[in-house]
Amino acid sequence: MIEACRQHDLPLFLEPLPATLDQHTPLTLGEYREVVVENARIFCAMGIDVLKTPFPVDVMRSKDESVWADALQDLAGTITVPWALLSLGVRFDLFKRQAELACEAGASGVIVGRAVWGEAVALHDTARTDFLAKTARDRMEELATLCEWTARPWHDLVPKPDSAPGWYKLYDDGAPTT
């Protein structure tokens, strides 16, 4: 997959999620952190272009922000490509704090869904529309501002492209013809 993406000049975004082989036995806090960090190390070494990663601590079981910061430093120390934090559907206020810490540790942004709009699912008609138009929009603006001010620019980790005159002529039918 990685080589096929390279051949077609397409970036590969990868989203490895921590899981256990036994669905009835959850990962311990230590295992969760280890799996998230090790996934990042392995897949970055394989040559992915962008890593989409969950927060490296199960924050429902650990509220200690010093543990969060240590885990983020472990994670950031293994990542050699731009990376973005996934929300995994946590509450917005919690995700915003996670995003702040992740961006301070080197994340280039966030990939968010349910943390922004999740409550809208239980609403109906005008209430849903109003929630999405106001609350969800405000949340997206908050996250965009946070990332603008604290995230590491993705281009800091990516080689500058060849922008010689006529670079686009290397493409025929959308694929590079080098």
ZAMIVO-477789 format. One record per residue (C-alpha): x, y, z. Coordinates in Angstrom, 3 decimals, decimal comma. Example, Ala and Ser with C-alpha at 12.3 -4.5 7.8 and 13.67 -1.06 7.14 Angstrom:
# ZAMIVO-477789
<r <12,300 -4,500 7,800>>
<r <13,670 -1,060 7,140>>
END
This chain:
# ZAMIVO-477789
<r <0,000 0,000 0,000>>
<r <2,750 2,445 0,933>>
<r <4,627 1,822 -2,316>>
<r <1,430 2,018 -4,388>>
<r <0,639 5,404 -2,860>>
<r <4,169 6,604 -3,635>>
<r <3,943 5,402 -7,233>>
<r <0,781 7,449 -7,707>>
<r <2,082 10,401 -5,693>>
<r <-0,691 10,060 -3,112>>
<r <-0,131 10,681 0,593>>
<r <-0,952 7,772 2,878>>
<r <-2,870 8,741 6,011>>
<r <-2,894 5,880 8,514>>
<r <-5,132 5,484 11,567>>
<r <-3,943 2,570 13,722>>
<r <-6,175 2,120 16,755>>
<r <-5,239 0,278 19,946>>
<r <-7,031 -3,020 20,351>>
<r <-6,751 -6,301 22,190>>
<r <-7,086 -9,763 20,716>>
<r <-9,549 -10,651 23,475>>
<r <-12,529 -8,314 23,150>>
<r <-13,615 -9,188 26,698>>
<r <-10,336 -8,071 28,282>>
<r <-9,518 -4,389 27,790>>
<r <-5,949 -3,173 27,535>>
<r <-4,454 -1,999 30,805>>
<r <-3,465 1,672 30,996>>
<r <0,157 0,718 30,390>>
<r <-0,697 -1,552 27,475>>
<r <-2,892 1,119 25,878>>
<r <-0,079 3,667 26,004>>
<r <2,461 1,127 24,763>>
<r <0,280 0,081 21,816>>
<r <-0,388 3,678 20,713>>
<r <3,311 4,601 20,928>>
<r <4,502 1,370 19,304>>
<r <1,973 1,707 16,464>>
<r <3,353 5,173 15,781>>
<r <6,941 3,934 15,786>>
<r <6,275 0,956 13,519>>
<r <4,140 2,723 10,947>>
<r <6,310 5,844 10,752>>
<r <9,307 3,582 10,093>>
<r <7,354 1,882 7,306>>
<r <7,019 5,186 5,482>>
<r <3,488 6,496 5,998>>
<r <2,946 10,174 5,238>>
<r <0,537 11,271 7,984>>
<r <-0,385 9,544 11,239>>
<r <-3,882 9,854 12,675>>
<r <-3,552 8,761 16,282>>
<r <-5,669 8,546 19,405>>
<r <-4,572 10,191 22,621>>
<r <-1,946 7,856 24,154>>
<r <-3,779 7,562 27,494>>
<r <-7,239 6,173 28,164>>
<r <-8,432 9,371 29,821>>
<r <-11,607 7,726 31,085>>
<r <-9,392 5,695 33,425>>
<r <-6,590 8,198 34,085>>
<r <-7,280 11,836 34,954>>
<r <-3,661 12,706 35,838>>
<r <-2,435 15,281 33,314>>
<r <1,199 14,629 34,235>>
<r <0,674 11,043 32,999>>
<r <-0,919 12,473 29,852>>
<r <2,058 14,785 29,263>>
<r <4,580 11,959 29,746>>
<r <2,683 9,716 27,343>>
<r <2,490 12,493 24,756>>
<r <6,255 13,021 25,009>>
<r <6,783 9,280 24,440>>
<r <4,453 9,395 21,458>>
<r <5,904 12,568 19,950>>
<r <9,410 11,163 20,345>>
<r <8,603 8,272 18,010>>
<r <6,731 10,171 15,300>>
<r <8,691 11,325 12,264>>
<r <5,785 12,487 10,092>>
<r <3,000 15,034 10,548>>
<r <0,392 13,713 12,967>>
<r <-3,108 14,606 14,000>>
<r <-5,040 13,708 17,129>>
<r <-8,277 11,733 16,784>>
<r <-11,192 12,559 19,063>>
<r <-12,597 9,021 19,369>>
<r <-15,886 10,579 20,448>>
<r <-14,838 11,946 23,848>>
<r <-16,670 14,976 25,258>>
<r <-15,737 18,248 23,588>>
<r <-14,209 19,875 26,671>>
<r <-12,006 16,841 27,227>>
<r <-10,992 16,641 23,578>>
<r <-10,124 20,324 23,521>>
<r <-7,737 19,781 26,441>>
<r <-6,266 16,694 24,758>>
<r <-5,819 18,691 21,547>>
<r <-4,084 21,504 23,380>>
<r <-1,617 19,116 25,007>>
<r <-1,073 17,128 21,804>>
<r <-0,398 20,250 19,748>>
<r <2,035 21,482 22,388>>
<r <3,776 18,086 22,101>>
<r <4,062 18,353 18,316>>
<r <0,751 17,386 16,704>>
<r <-0,026 19,231 13,487>>
<r <-3,748 19,340 14,166>>
<r <-6,826 17,327 14,981>>
<r <-9,317 15,063 13,260>>
<r <-12,602 15,403 15,023>>
<r <-16,167 14,251 14,614>>
<r <-18,426 13,210 17,471>>
<r <-16,662 15,429 20,012>>
<r <-17,957 18,370 17,975>>
<r <-21,384 17,200 16,836>>
<r <-22,176 14,053 18,866>>
<r <-24,987 15,550 20,933>>
<r <-26,853 16,458 17,732>>
<r <-27,737 12,812 17,162>>
<r <-30,223 12,856 20,064>>
<r <-31,808 16,140 18,950>>
<r <-34,576 16,610 16,422>>
<r <-35,557 19,113 13,771>>
<r <-34,808 22,729 14,698>>
<r <-32,897 21,797 17,850>>
<r <-30,491 19,668 15,786>>
<r <-30,099 22,321 13,113>>
<r <-29,520 25,015 15,732>>
<r <-26,975 22,876 17,573>>
<r <-25,018 22,185 14,403>>
<r <-25,215 25,788 13,206>>
<r <-24,143 27,312 16,516>>
<r <-22,540 24,925 18,996>>
<r <-20,777 22,618 16,537>>
<r <-19,594 25,565 14,467>>
<r <-18,276 27,359 17,564>>
<r <-16,453 24,203 18,624>>
<r <-14,820 23,865 15,216>>
<r <-13,726 27,483 15,373>>
<r <-12,258 26,942 18,857>>
<r <-10,285 23,934 17,649>>
<r <-9,126 25,729 14,507>>
<r <-7,855 28,645 16,586>>
<r <-6,167 26,322 19,060>>
<r <-4,404 24,472 16,239>>
<r <-3,459 27,675 14,460>>
<r <-1,707 28,950 17,589>>
<r <-0,226 25,774 19,074>>
<r <0,080 23,015 16,456>>
<r <3,350 22,229 14,747>>
<r <3,139 23,141 11,050>>
<r <2,902 19,915 9,047>>
<r <5,364 21,234 6,484>>
<r <8,111 21,287 9,136>>
<r <8,244 17,487 8,769>>
<r <7,816 17,145 5,012>>
<r <10,498 17,745 2,390>>
<r <9,815 20,727 0,192>>
<r <8,316 19,656 -3,150>>
<r <10,074 20,231 -6,435>>
<r <8,522 23,409 -7,707>>
<r <10,641 23,821 -10,805>>
<r <8,866 25,468 -13,715>>
<r <6,626 22,966 -15,486>>
<r <6,542 20,460 -12,591>>
<r <2,937 19,652 -13,441>>
<r <3,996 18,267 -16,840>>
<r <5,359 15,209 -15,035>>
<r <1,762 14,039 -14,598>>
<r <-0,118 12,205 -17,304>>
<r <-3,680 11,168 -16,499>>
<r <-3,124 12,127 -12,876>>
<r <-0,116 9,891 -12,139>>
<r <3,501 11,005 -12,146>>
<r <5,493 9,870 -15,172>>
<r <9,006 10,351 -13,856>>
END
